[in-house]
Amino acid sequence: MTNRYALWMRVDVLHQYFSDGKCQGITFIPTAQTRAALAASGLRSKQVGNSLLVIIATDGAGKPRVVPDPALRLAFYLEPDPVLTTLSNVDLDGLRRGRFHFSNVTGNAVGVPPDPVLHLSRPLPSYEAAVQYSPGALVQRAGRAFECLEPSLGNDPEAAGTTSWLDKGQAAFASNADFVPIRASASRFELASAASAFDIEVFGLEPATNAYTRAVSKQRLGQAGGEAVKEVLLDLGALPATRYRVQINGQSFEAFFDDEAKARNPLGIVELFHHLEPDDPYSPIDAAGVVREPTYTIAFANRRAYWKYLTPLQRVNDILPAGALPGPSPFEAGPDKAYYRSKAPLGLSQSPEENAFELVLANHTRPAPRPDPRMPGTFTSTYDEPSGTFRDPVFNIRLNL
């Protein structure tokens, strides 16, 4: 009997920086548990370009020859080219505390059925007028994505003529909502209140609700000598490596517990589940048991920052949009024209029509080069100790002019 093959699942990683929209420099690495699960389920995985393909053998009707167990869970580390975080709208503060966690239980389908885009990222947070937003923050308003361009409080993204926000269109992007801490299986937890005894509960993913409410383990630990302390050591090494919610004396900690992930320090982790109901568009099979061949999407926005042209010979008189009529420059000169800095953050893009500028010299113009993210020192950001945040992101372009 001849086997046919179908896509059990497919994951495409997209990126606004690249001219074709396909993310370059990302690698999917299956976890040790996933390699074993693939072999046991008769599945195969391979990467083609920016896509992860999980393949299954089917019969003539398109049904799996061996239906995987509903408890099947596949996990892959996202290993990036080092320059990818420079190209991406990624919160550097967030990366200090955690990593991206993407899964097919987010329910973040964007668009109109029957062909919505099935995003593995969580929905962008809704805009709130009372929140102080920093440049780079991504929010949604009325089904559209917006990026903060300047410190903003109470500036509605949909307000006419706003300079505080950029309309990114009807799209979903990886954002701070997707960050989760990565912890070793044996981790210390710091509590808000000291105690001499600890009631500990661990919760995993509940298939019925896709929330982390399924009780996995429960125990009570006592401190030797009855001394009250704020720190407790918990070992989850006997449990499969995945995301859990740990509750200690009523205080919750959510993290991805995985020794290998802790050692690898990937950009993120992708988890794909099989327990979804057939009427869920994220389910790999439909109500008839036929392989649906779903395509999941992870989309990264391009990074925006101030562009700074360093002109030590002071030969540049201005920088204007290429082909534009004379008018206000989008750049302002520094003292003695030693540099020119953009008046607003500009996006980094491969597309030739975006961010095209001309250097105005004494008697001619020439195309202004774009930032080269692979050059050391191209991207800089100042770490602010009091707030514990990175500020003033700048792309530096050094000219011999």
C-alpha positions in Angstrom: 0.0 0.0 0.0 1.4 3.4 -1.0 1.5 6.1 1.6 0.5 9.6 0.9 1.7 12.4 3.0 0.1 15.6 4.2 1.0 18.6 6.3 0.0 17.8 9.9 1.0 21.4 10.8 3.0 24.2 9.2 4.5 27.2 10.9 5.6 30.3 8.9 7.7 33.0 10.5 7.2 36.3 8.8 9.1 39.6 9.3 8.4 43.2 8.1 12.1 43.9 7.6 12.6 41.5 4.7 11.3 42.6 1.3 9.5 39.3 0.7 8.0 39.2 4.2 9.7 35.9 5.0 11.9 35.9 8.1 15.5 35.0 7.5 17.9 33.7 10.1 15.6 31.6 12.2 16.0 27.9 13.0 13.5 25.5 14.5 15.2 23.0 16.9 13.0 20.2 18.2 13.3 19.4 21.9 14.5 16.0 23.1 10.9 15.1 24.1 9.6 16.2 20.7 12.1 14.1 18.8 10.8 11.1 20.8 7.2 12.1 20.3 7.7 12.5 16.5 9.2 9.0 16.2 6.5 7.4 18.3 3.7 9.1 16.4 5.0 8.4 12.9 5.4 12.1 12.2 8.3 13.9 10.6 9.5 17.4 10.8 11.7 19.5 8.6 12.5 23.1 8.0 12.2 24.7 4.6 13.3 28.3 4.5 11.3 30.2 7.1 8.7 27.4 7.5 8.5 24.4 9.9 6.7 21.5 8.3 5.3 18.6 10.3 4.3 15.7 8.0 2.0 12.7 8.5 1.2 9.6 6.4 -2.4 9.6 5.1 -4.7 7.2 3.3 -6.6 7.9 0.0 -9.2 9.9 1.9 -6.7 12.2 3.5 -7.1 10.7 7.0 -4.0 9.8 9.1 -3.0 6.2 8.8 -2.1 6.4 12.5 -4.0 9.1 14.4 -1.7 10.7 17.0 -2.7 10.6 20.6 -4.8 13.7 21.6 -2.2 14.4 24.3 0.6 14.9 21.7 2.6 18.0 22.3 5.4 19.2 20.0 7.9 21.9 21.1 10.6 23.6 19.1 13.2 26.2 20.1 13.5 29.3 17.9 17.2 29.9 17.4 17.9 33.3 15.8 20.7 34.8 13.8 22.2 37.2 16.3 21.3 40.2 14.1 17.6 39.3 14.1 16.8 41.0 17.5 18.3 44.2 16.0 16.0 44.0 13.0 12.9 43.2 15.1 10.6 45.2 17.3 11.6 43.3 20.4 11.5 44.7 23.8 15.0 44.4 25.2 13.8 44.8 28.7 11.4 41.9 28.1 14.2 39.7 26.8 16.1 40.2 30.1 13.1 38.6 31.9 11.9 36.0 29.6 11.5 34.6 26.1 8.7 34.3 23.5 6.2 31.5 23.9 4.1 30.8 20.9 1.4 28.1 20.7 -1.7 27.0 18.7 -4.0 27.5 21.7 -3.9 31.3 21.6 -7.1 31.6 19.6 -5.6 34.6 17.9 -7.1 34.1 14.4 -7.1 37.4 12.4 -9.4 37.9 9.4 -12.6 36.5 8.1 -13.5 32.8 8.0 -13.0 30.5 6.2 -9.5 31.7 5.7 -8.3 33.6 8.8 -4.6 33.9 9.5 -3.9 31.6 12.5 -1.3 33.5 14.6 0.6 31.6 17.3 1.2 34.9 19.2 -1.2 36.1 21.7 -3.6 39.0 20.8 -2.0 42.4 21.2 -3.0 44.3 24.3 -5.9 46.7 23.8 -5.0 50.4 24.0 -5.7 52.0 27.3 -5.8 55.8 27.7 -4.5 55.6 31.3 -1.3 53.7 30.4 2.0 55.5 29.7 3.4 53.9 26.5 7.0 53.9 25.4 8.3 53.9 21.8 8.0 50.5 20.2 5.0 49.4 22.3 2.4 47.5 20.2 -1.3 47.8 20.9 -4.6 47.1 19.1 -7.5 49.4 18.6 -10.7 48.5 16.7 -9.0 45.4 15.2 -5.9 47.3 14.0 -2.3 47.2 15.2 -0.5 50.4 16.3 3.1 51.1 17.2 4.0 53.8 19.7 6.5 56.3 18.2 7.0 58.6 21.1 6.2 58.6 24.9 2.5 58.6 24.9 -0.2 59.1 27.6 -3.9 59.5 26.6 -3.0 60.0 22.9 -5.6 57.9 21.0 -3.9 55.9 18.2 -6.9 56.7 15.9 -6.9 60.4 16.5 -6.5 62.4 13.3 -3.0 63.7 12.7 -1.5 61.8 15.6 2.4 61.7 15.6 2.5 59.4 18.6 1.3 56.2 16.8 1.9 54.4 13.6 -0.9 52.3 12.0 0.5 48.9 11.3 -2.7 47.6 9.6 -4.9 44.7 10.4 -2.2 42.4 11.6 -0.9 40.6 14.7 2.7 40.7 15.9 4.8 39.0 18.5 4.8 41.4 21.5 5.4 41.6 25.2 2.2 39.6 25.7 4.1 36.5 24.5 7.0 36.7 27.0 7.3 34.1 29.6 10.2 33.4 32.0 12.4 30.4 31.3 13.3 28.5 34.5 15.3 25.4 35.2 13.4 22.4 36.5 14.8 23.1 40.0 14.2 26.8 40.7 14.0 29.2 43.7 11.0 31.3 44.1 10.9 34.6 46.1 7.7 35.3 47.9 6.2 38.6 48.9 5.7 37.4 52.5 7.9 35.2 54.7 6.6 31.9 55.9 7.7 28.7 57.7 5.4 26.4 55.7 4.5 26.5 52.0 1.5 25.1 50.2 2.6 24.4 46.7 0.3 23.6 43.7 1.4 23.2 40.1 -1.0 23.6 37.2 -0.6 22.6 33.6 -2.6 23.3 30.5 -6.3 22.3 30.8 -7.3 21.0 27.3 -11.0 22.0 27.8 -10.2 25.7 28.3 -6.6 26.1 27.1 -5.8 27.8 30.4 -3.2 26.8 33.0 -5.7 25.4 35.5 -5.2 21.6 35.4 -3.8 20.4 38.7 -0.6 18.5 38.2 0.9 18.2 41.7 0.3 19.4 45.2 2.6 19.4 48.2 3.3 21.1 51.5 6.9 22.0 52.5 8.0 23.1 55.9 11.1 25.2 56.8 13.6 23.4 59.1 13.5 24.9 62.6 10.3 26.8 61.8 12.2 29.8 60.6 10.1 32.2 58.4 11.8 32.8 55.0 10.8 34.4 51.7 12.6 31.9 49.4 11.6 28.4 48.5 13.3 25.8 46.3 11.0 23.7 44.1 12.1 20.8 41.8 9.8 20.0 38.9 12.4 17.6 37.3 9.9 14.7 37.4 7.4 16.6 35.2 7.7 17.0 31.4 9.4 20.2 30.3 6.6 22.7 29.4 4.8 25.7 30.7 3.3 25.6 34.2 1.7 27.9 36.7 3.1 27.4 40.1 1.1 28.7 43.1 2.9 29.0 46.5 0.9 30.2 49.5 -1.5 31.7 47.0 1.1 33.6 45.0 1.3 32.6 41.3 4.4 32.2 39.1 4.1 31.2 35.5 7.1 30.0 33.5 8.4 27.5 31.0 10.3 24.9 33.0 13.0 23.4 30.8 16.7 22.8 31.6 17.6 22.6 27.9 15.9 25.9 27.1 17.6 27.5 30.1 21.0 26.3 28.7 20.2 27.2 25.0 18.6 30.6 25.8 16.6 30.7 22.5 14.6 33.6 21.2 11.4 31.7 21.9 9.6 28.4 22.1 6.8 27.1 19.9 4.4 24.5 21.3 1.9 22.7 19.1 -1.0 20.7 20.6 -3.3 18.1 19.2 -6.2 18.1 21.7 -8.2 20.9 20.0 -11.8 20.2 18.9 -12.3 19.6 15.2 -14.4 22.8 14.8 -11.4 24.8 16.0 -9.6 26.3 12.9 -6.3 25.5 14.7 -7.1 21.8 14.9 -4.9 19.7 12.5 -7.9 17.5 11.6 -11.6 18.3 10.8 -14.8 16.7 12.0 -14.5 14.0 9.3 -11.0 13.0 10.6 -9.3 14.5 7.4 -6.0 16.3 7.8 -6.8 20.0 7.5 -3.2 21.1 6.8 -3.4 24.3 8.9 -0.7 27.0 8.4 0.2 28.9 11.6 1.9 32.2 11.5 4.4 34.1 13.7 4.9 37.7 12.6 7.6 40.1 13.8 7.4 43.8 13.3 10.5 45.6 12.1 12.4 47.8 14.6 12.1 51.6 14.5 14.7 53.9 15.9 16.3 57.2 15.3 18.7 57.3 12.4 22.0 59.2 13.1 24.3 60.0 10.2 27.8 60.7 11.6 29.5 63.3 9.3 32.9 64.1 10.8 34.2 66.1 7.7 31.1 68.3 7.9 30.5 68.1 4.1 26.8 67.2 4.3 24.5 70.3 4.1 21.2 68.5 4.5 19.4 65.1 4.2 16.2 65.0 2.2 13.7 62.3 1.1 14.9 60.9 -2.3 13.1 62.4 -5.3 11.1 64.8 -3.1 10.6 68.4 -3.9 12.5 70.9 -1.6 10.9 71.0 1.8 11.5 70.4 5.5 14.2 67.8 6.1 13.2 64.8 8.2 16.6 65.2 9.9 18.1 67.8 12.1 21.7 68.7 12.2 23.9 68.5 15.3 26.5 71.1 16.3 28.7 72.1 13.4 26.9 69.5 11.2 29.0 66.8 12.8 25.9 64.5 12.5 22.3 64.5 11.4 19.6 62.7 13.4 16.1 61.9 12.3 13.4 63.9 13.9 11.3 60.8 14.5 12.0 57.0 14.7 12.4 55.4 11.3 11.8 51.8 10.4 14.5 49.4 9.2 13.5 47.7 6.0 15.0 45.9 3.0 12.4 47.3 0.6 14.2 49.8 -1.7 11.3 52.2 -1.7 11.2 52.7 2.0 13.3 55.2 3.9 15.2 56.4 0.8 17.2 59.6 1.5 19.6 61.8 -0.4 22.7 63.5 1.1 22.9 67.1 0.0 26.5 68.1 -0.6 28.0 71.4 -1.9 27.1 71.0 -5.6 25.4 67.6 -5.9 23.4 64.9 -4.1 24.1 61.3 -3.6 22.0 58.4 -2.1 22.2 58.1 1.6 23.2 54.6 2.8 20.9 52.7 5.1 21.9 51.3 8.5 23.9 48.1 8.2 22.6 46.1 11.2 25.6 43.6 10.9 28.1 46.4 11.5 29.3 46.6 15.1 27.9 49.7 16.9 25.2 50.2 14.3 22.4 49.9 16.8 22.8 51.5 20.3 20.5 52.0 23.2 21.0 53.6 26.6 20.2 51.5 29.7 18.5 53.6 32.3 19.4 52.3 35.8 16.6 54.0 37.8 13.8 52.7 35.6 15.6 49.5 34.5 14.7 50.1 30.9 16.5 50.6 27.6 15.9 54.1 26.0 16.9 56.2 23.0 17.4 53.5 20.4 19.6 54.8 17.5 20.8 53.3 14.2 24.3 54.8 13.6 25.5 55.3 10.0 29.1 56.4 9.7 30.0 58.5 6.6 33.4 59.7 5.4 31.9 63.0 4.6 
